[in-house]
Amino acid sequence: DGKSAPPRSMQEETFWTGSVLPRLSSNAVVAINVIADQNERIELSRIVDKALQSHDVWCCEVPDIANVSDRHCIMFVTPQTTEEDDGIVKRFKAEL
């Protein structure tokens, strides 16, 4: 499709360290619409991971029903969990 996302300026580490990091709370979740090939995704993941070290970075493929190319994904930046967090989640699920 020839297009890419996010914009080139958001693919620079300075965007994440200068604009996002100062405003990001420790429990924030960021979702990024990504249209890129695999190498571009890996590079963006590396940049975001380096800038936001207290968060995990991962991609979720778009479901087939969306009818878009495999260049599309949603990249999530989520707070890193601790063993204590994992225990709380397990207890919560057990109560359901």
Secondary structure, DSSP 8 states (H G I E B T S, - for coil): ----BS-GGGGSHHHIIIIIGGG--TT--EEEEEE--HHHHHHHHHHHHHH-TTEEEEEEE--GGG---TTEEEEEEEE---HHHHHHHHHHHHH-
